[in-house]
Amino acid sequence: MIWESSAADLASRATHRSSRWRGPVARTPRHLFVPAWWEAEGDRWELRDPVNEDQWYPAAYADRSLVTRVGALHADQAKPDDHPTGRPTSSATLPSLVVRMFQHARIDDGDQLLDVGTGSGYGTALAAHRLGADAVTSIDVDPYLTDAARDRLAMVGLHPTVEAVDGTGPLPAKFGQFDRIVATVAVRTVPPSWLTGLRTGGRLVTTIAGTSLIITAEKRADGAAVGRVEWDRAGFMHARRGDNYPAGASGLLAAAHEIDGEEITTGPYPVVDVANAWDLDSMLGVIAPGIEHAYRDEGYRRIAVMAHADGSWARATSGGGQMPTVHQGGPRRLWNILDDIRAHWLEHGELPARGARVLITPEGETRLARGKWRAVL
């Protein structure tokens, strides 16, 4: 099996035939950037460490994301009997989404690009093929990832600048300024260093953490940036500052499946799988960030559970076509917040976050507005 034919097939699926990104996808051996990965099987992670092309290429050249790090364990450092716990902390993003993020940046020949979130290095390789390696700088908080990506890029003859940098903090002064900044990690508020590092008229592309909302914005002379929430959608891992994510509300989420609520009511709307209802989840992520979700559909019964690190939790259970019984506890009523959003959706026919105007202040505060609706992140 020859990798060039697999990459060409991937390019035909991930790009339009006239796209300037088709060539970079067709010329990049993605399998070299993902030598091993994790796959979820039931309640645990299983290592995929292929020994031949027949096992490797179908996954490496599929248009899907491959999880390369769970908790603190990189797949290419793991042993077959390792089963890490926790959340995915790095991945090789599906190629079509990498291309779409670059397309949102409206990259031109001669642009200097900052790629935030090196990960496997595959997206960095596409950018280096498109712009030339000298025009691309890529950063990641994880030194192992940047070292591995630098080596893999060199294997295919590409030598962009790749450095271990916490993208949420100051950028090295030696980087200078960029025409485009594209982040394939999600942030709640835009780091001020990104605006400092962006030339006036330059364009920023990122996603809001805990949502599928893509922000594009162009820097003004006063140091702020203005733009919009795109109608497109994307989901990326949250930018992290350390080796792993905080513990979050996973313990409370598990407990909330069984405990009785301080308040028990009947909900006005059917039980919904919030995490897979992208617009609903995004609106909730703007208004009440940090909620974790679980959902089970048992055929005769559906159960949705929500929990937050502040101690708030909710469980909605329905069966037989009945409206759900809702148990809630803690300082906030999470299901009530969700129902308020659903009521707005029914009254207005849509939710206002997607398509909103965006203002990012020089300090990084992000303000969204659409019609009479306003939100400050």
C-alpha positions as CSV (number, residue, x, y, z in Angstrom):
1,M,0.0,0.0,0.0
2,I,1.5,3.4,-1.1
3,W,0.8,6.3,1.2
4,E,0.6,8.8,-1.7
5,S,-2.6,7.2,-3.1
6,S,-4.1,7.2,0.4
7,A,-3.2,10.9,0.9
8,A,-4.7,11.8,-2.5
9,D,-7.9,10.0,-1.6
10,L,-8.0,12.0,1.6
11,A,-7.4,15.2,-0.2
12,S,-10.4,14.5,-2.5
13,R,-12.6,14.0,0.5
14,A,-11.3,16.9,2.7
15,T,-10.9,19.6,0.1
16,H,-12.6,21.0,-3.1
17,R,-10.7,20.2,-6.3
18,S,-9.8,23.9,-6.8
19,S,-8.7,24.5,-3.2
20,R,-5.2,25.6,-2.6
21,W,-5.2,23.2,0.4
22,R,-5.7,20.1,-1.9
23,G,-2.0,19.9,-2.8
24,P,-0.8,20.2,0.9
25,V,-3.2,17.4,2.0
26,A,-2.2,15.2,-0.9
27,R,1.6,15.7,-0.2
28,T,1.5,15.2,3.5
29,P,2.1,11.6,4.9
30,R,-0.4,11.8,7.8
31,H,0.6,8.4,9.1
32,L,4.0,9.6,10.0
33,F,2.4,12.2,12.3
34,V,0.1,9.6,14.1
35,P,2.3,6.5,14.8
36,A,-0.1,5.4,17.5
37,W,-3.4,6.6,19.0
38,W,-6.1,5.8,21.6
39,E,-9.6,4.5,20.9
40,A,-12.4,4.3,23.4
41,E,-13.8,0.8,23.9
42,G,-16.6,0.8,26.4
43,D,-15.4,2.4,29.6
44,R,-11.7,2.3,28.8
45,W,-9.1,3.5,26.3
46,E,-7.3,0.9,24.1
47,L,-4.0,1.6,22.4
48,R,-3.8,1.3,18.6
49,D,-0.1,0.7,17.8
50,P,-0.2,-0.6,14.2
51,V,2.4,-3.0,12.9
52,N,1.7,-2.8,9.2
53,E,0.2,-0.4,6.6
54,D,-3.0,-2.4,6.4
55,Q,-3.7,-1.5,10.0
56,W,-2.2,2.0,9.9
57,Y,-3.4,3.7,6.7
58,P,-7.2,3.2,7.0
59,A,-7.2,5.1,10.3
60,A,-4.4,7.6,9.4
61,Y,-6.0,8.6,6.1
62,A,-9.6,8.7,7.3
63,D,-11.1,12.1,7.7
64,R,-11.5,11.8,11.5
65,S,-9.7,12.9,14.6
66,L,-7.4,10.4,16.3
67,V,-6.8,10.8,20.1
68,T,-3.0,10.8,20.7
69,R,-2.9,11.6,24.5
70,V,-5.2,10.7,27.3
71,G,-4.6,12.3,30.7
72,A,-0.8,12.5,30.8
73,L,0.0,9.5,28.6
74,H,1.0,9.8,25.0
75,A,0.0,6.9,22.8
76,D,3.4,6.6,21.2
77,Q,5.0,6.3,24.7
78,A,2.4,3.7,25.9
79,K,2.6,-0.1,26.3
80,P,-0.2,-2.4,25.0
81,D,-1.5,-3.1,28.4
82,D,-1.8,0.6,29.4
83,H,-5.4,1.9,29.9
84,P,-5.2,5.6,30.9
85,T,-8.0,7.3,32.6
86,G,-9.3,10.9,32.3
87,R,-10.0,13.1,29.3
88,P,-8.3,13.3,26.0
89,T,-5.6,15.9,26.1
90,S,-4.2,15.9,22.5
91,S,-5.3,14.6,19.1
92,A,-4.6,14.7,15.4
93,T,-7.6,16.8,14.3
94,L,-9.6,15.5,11.3
95,P,-8.0,17.0,8.2
96,S,-11.2,18.6,6.8
97,L,-11.6,20.6,10.0
98,V,-8.0,21.7,10.0
99,V,-8.4,23.0,6.4
100,R,-11.7,24.8,7.3
101,M,-10.0,26.6,10.2
102,F,-7.2,27.8,7.8
103,Q,-9.9,28.8,5.2
104,H,-11.6,30.9,7.9
105,A,-8.3,32.7,8.3
106,R,-8.3,33.7,4.6
107,I,-4.7,33.0,4.3
108,D,-2.8,34.7,1.5
109,D,0.6,34.0,-0.1
110,G,3.2,35.8,2.0
111,D,1.3,35.7,5.2
112,Q,3.1,34.9,8.5
113,L,1.1,32.4,10.4
114,L,1.0,31.5,14.1
115,D,-0.5,28.0,14.6
116,V,-1.6,27.6,18.2
117,G,-1.9,24.0,19.2
118,T,0.8,22.0,17.4
119,G,-0.6,18.6,18.5
120,S,0.6,15.9,16.1
121,G,2.2,18.5,13.8
122,Y,0.0,17.5,10.9
123,G,-1.8,20.9,10.6
124,T,1.6,22.6,10.9
125,A,2.8,20.5,7.9
126,L,-0.2,21.5,5.8
127,A,0.4,25.2,6.6
128,A,4.1,24.8,5.8
129,H,3.4,23.2,2.5
130,R,0.9,26.0,1.7
131,L,3.0,29.0,2.8
132,G,6.5,27.8,3.1
133,A,8.1,26.6,6.3
134,D,9.7,30.0,7.0
135,A,6.3,31.6,7.2
136,V,4.9,29.2,9.9
137,T,5.4,29.3,13.6
138,S,3.6,26.6,15.7
139,I,3.3,26.4,19.5
140,D,2.0,23.9,22.1
141,V,2.1,23.8,25.9
142,D,3.5,20.2,25.8
143,P,7.3,20.0,25.1
144,Y,7.0,16.4,24.1
145,L,4.5,17.2,21.4
146,T,6.6,20.0,20.0
147,D,9.8,17.9,20.0
148,A,8.0,15.0,18.3
149,A,6.3,17.3,15.8
150,R,9.6,19.0,14.9
151,D,11.2,15.6,14.2
152,R,8.3,14.4,12.1
153,L,8.2,17.6,10.1
154,A,11.9,17.2,9.4
155,M,11.3,13.7,8.2
156,V,9.2,15.2,5.4
157,G,11.6,18.0,4.7
158,L,9.8,20.8,6.5
159,H,11.4,23.0,9.1
160,P,9.0,25.6,10.5
161,T,9.5,27.2,13.9
162,V,8.0,24.8,16.5
163,E,8.3,25.7,20.2
164,A,6.9,24.7,23.5
165,V,5.0,27.8,24.7
166,D,1.9,28.3,26.9
167,G,-0.4,29.9,24.3
168,T,-2.5,31.4,27.0
169,G,0.4,33.5,28.3
170,P,2.9,35.9,26.7
171,L,4.3,35.1,23.4
172,P,8.1,35.2,23.0
173,A,9.2,38.7,21.8
174,K,11.4,37.1,19.1
175,F,8.3,35.9,17.3
176,G,7.4,39.4,16.3
177,Q,3.9,39.8,14.8
178,F,1.8,37.7,12.5
179,D,-0.7,38.2,9.7
180,R,-2.8,35.3,10.8
181,I,-3.3,33.4,14.1
182,V,-5.3,30.1,13.9
183,A,-5.9,28.2,17.2
184,T,-6.9,24.5,17.1
185,V,-7.4,24.7,20.9
186,A,-10.4,26.4,22.4
187,V,-10.2,29.4,24.8
188,R,-12.9,31.0,27.0
189,T,-11.4,34.4,26.4
190,V,-8.8,35.4,23.8
191,P,-5.4,35.8,25.4
192,P,-4.2,39.4,25.2
193,S,-0.9,38.2,23.8
194,W,-2.7,37.0,20.6
195,L,-3.9,40.5,19.9
196,T,-0.4,41.9,20.7
197,G,1.1,39.4,18.3
198,L,-1.3,40.1,15.5
199,R,-0.6,42.9,13.0
200,T,-3.2,45.6,12.5
201,G,-5.5,44.2,9.8
202,G,-4.5,40.7,10.7
203,R,-7.0,37.9,11.2
204,L,-7.6,35.7,14.2
205,V,-9.5,32.3,14.2
206,T,-10.3,30.4,17.3
207,T,-13.2,28.6,19.1
208,I,-14.9,29.4,22.4
209,A,-14.1,26.7,25.0
210,G,-17.1,24.6,25.9
211,T,-18.9,25.4,22.7
212,S,-18.8,24.7,19.0
213,L,-18.6,28.4,18.2
214,I,-15.9,29.6,15.8
215,I,-14.8,33.2,16.1
216,T,-13.1,35.2,13.3
217,A,-11.9,38.7,14.0
218,E,-9.6,41.3,12.5
219,K,-7.4,43.6,14.5
220,R,-8.1,47.3,14.5
221,A,-5.5,50.1,14.9
222,D,-6.7,50.6,18.5
223,G,-5.6,47.1,19.5
224,A,-9.1,45.6,19.6
225,A,-10.4,43.1,17.1
226,V,-13.9,42.9,15.6
227,G,-15.6,40.1,13.7
228,R,-18.3,37.5,14.1
229,V,-19.3,34.0,15.2
230,E,-19.2,32.0,12.0
231,W,-22.2,29.9,11.0
232,D,-19.8,26.9,10.8
233,R,-19.1,24.8,13.8
234,A,-16.1,23.1,15.4
235,G,-15.1,21.4,18.6
236,F,-11.6,21.5,20.0
237,M,-10.0,20.5,23.3
238,H,-9.6,23.3,25.8
239,A,-6.3,25.1,25.9
240,R,-4.5,23.8,29.1
241,R,-1.8,25.5,31.0
242,G,-0.3,22.4,32.6
243,D,0.2,18.7,32.1
244,N,-3.5,17.9,32.5
245,Y,-6.9,19.4,33.0
246,P,-8.4,20.1,36.4
247,A,-10.5,17.4,38.0
248,G,-13.8,19.1,37.1
249,A,-17.1,17.6,38.2
250,S,-16.7,14.0,37.1
251,G,-17.3,12.7,40.7
252,L,-20.5,14.7,41.1
253,L,-21.6,13.7,37.6
254,A,-21.4,10.0,38.6
255,A,-23.1,10.6,41.9
256,A,-25.9,12.6,40.3
257,H,-27.2,9.4,38.6
258,E,-28.5,8.2,41.9
259,I,-29.0,10.9,44.6
260,D,-32.3,12.6,45.3
261,G,-32.6,16.2,44.5
262,E,-33.2,19.1,46.9
263,E,-35.8,20.2,44.4
264,I,-37.9,17.7,42.3
265,T,-40.1,19.0,39.5
266,T,-41.6,18.0,36.1
267,G,-39.8,19.5,33.2
268,P,-41.8,21.2,30.3
269,Y,-39.6,19.7,27.5
270,P,-38.4,16.2,26.6
271,V,-35.1,14.9,27.8
272,V,-32.3,15.9,25.4
273,D,-28.7,14.7,24.9
274,V,-27.3,18.2,25.4
275,A,-23.6,17.4,24.4
276,N,-24.8,16.3,21.0
277,A,-27.3,19.1,20.5
278,W,-24.6,21.5,19.2
279,D,-26.4,24.8,19.2
280,L,-28.1,24.1,22.5
281,D,-24.8,23.0,24.1
282,S,-23.0,26.1,22.7
283,M,-25.6,28.5,24.1
284,L,-25.4,26.8,27.4
285,G,-21.6,27.0,27.3
286,V,-21.8,30.8,26.8
287,I,-24.3,31.4,29.6
288,A,-23.2,28.8,32.1
289,P,-19.7,27.5,31.2
290,G,-18.1,24.4,32.8
291,I,-21.1,22.1,32.9
292,E,-20.4,18.4,32.3
293,H,-23.0,16.0,30.8
294,A,-23.9,12.4,30.7
295,Y,-26.8,10.8,28.7
296,R,-28.3,7.3,28.4
297,D,-31.1,6.1,26.1
298,E,-32.4,2.8,27.4
299,G,-35.2,2.6,24.8
300,Y,-38.1,2.9,27.3
301,R,-36.3,5.5,29.4
302,R,-33.9,8.4,28.7
303,I,-31.7,9.9,31.4
304,A,-29.7,13.2,31.1
305,V,-27.4,14.3,33.9
306,M,-25.6,17.6,34.4
307,A,-23.0,18.7,36.9
308,H,-20.7,21.6,37.6
309,A,-17.6,22.0,39.8
310,D,-19.5,24.5,42.0
311,G,-21.6,21.6,43.3
312,S,-24.7,22.2,41.1
313,W,-26.2,19.2,39.5
314,A,-29.4,18.0,37.7
315,R,-30.9,14.7,36.5
316,A,-33.9,14.5,34.1
317,T,-35.6,11.1,33.6
318,S,-38.4,10.3,31.2
319,G,-40.2,7.2,29.9
320,G,-43.3,6.2,28.1
321,G,-43.8,9.6,26.3
322,Q,-44.1,11.4,29.7
323,M,-42.4,14.8,30.5
324,P,-39.3,14.3,32.6
325,T,-39.0,14.2,36.3
326,V,-36.1,16.5,37.2
327,H,-34.0,16.3,40.3
328,Q,-31.7,19.2,41.1
329,G,-29.3,20.2,43.8
330,G,-26.5,22.6,44.7
331,P,-26.3,26.4,44.4
332,R,-27.8,26.6,40.9
333,R,-30.7,24.9,39.1
334,L,-28.9,23.8,35.9
335,W,-31.9,22.2,34.3
336,N,-33.8,25.4,34.7
337,I,-31.1,27.3,32.8
338,L,-31.3,24.7,30.0
339,D,-35.1,25.0,29.9
340,D,-34.9,28.8,29.7
341,I,-32.6,28.5,26.6
342,R,-35.1,26.0,25.0
343,A,-37.9,28.4,25.7
344,H,-36.0,31.2,23.9
345,W,-35.4,28.8,21.0
346,L,-39.1,28.0,20.7
347,E,-40.2,31.7,21.0
348,H,-37.6,33.1,18.5
349,G,-37.0,30.1,16.2
350,E,-33.2,30.1,16.8
351,L,-30.5,30.8,19.4
352,P,-28.5,34.1,19.0
353,A,-24.9,33.0,19.7
354,R,-24.2,31.6,16.2
355,G,-23.9,34.5,13.8
356,A,-23.3,37.1,16.6
357,R,-21.1,40.1,16.2
358,V,-17.8,39.9,18.2
359,L,-15.7,42.5,19.9
360,I,-12.4,41.5,21.5
361,T,-10.9,44.2,23.7
362,P,-7.1,44.6,23.9
363,E,-7.3,42.9,27.3
364,G,-8.9,39.9,25.7
365,E,-12.5,40.3,27.0
366,T,-14.8,38.9,24.4
367,R,-18.3,40.5,23.8
368,L,-21.0,38.9,21.7
369,A,-24.1,40.7,20.4
370,R,-27.0,39.8,18.1
371,G,-30.1,41.9,18.0
372,K,-31.0,42.7,21.7
373,W,-29.0,39.8,23.0
374,R,-25.6,40.4,24.7
375,A,-23.0,38.2,26.4
376,V,-19.6,38.9,27.9
377,L,-17.1,36.1,28.2
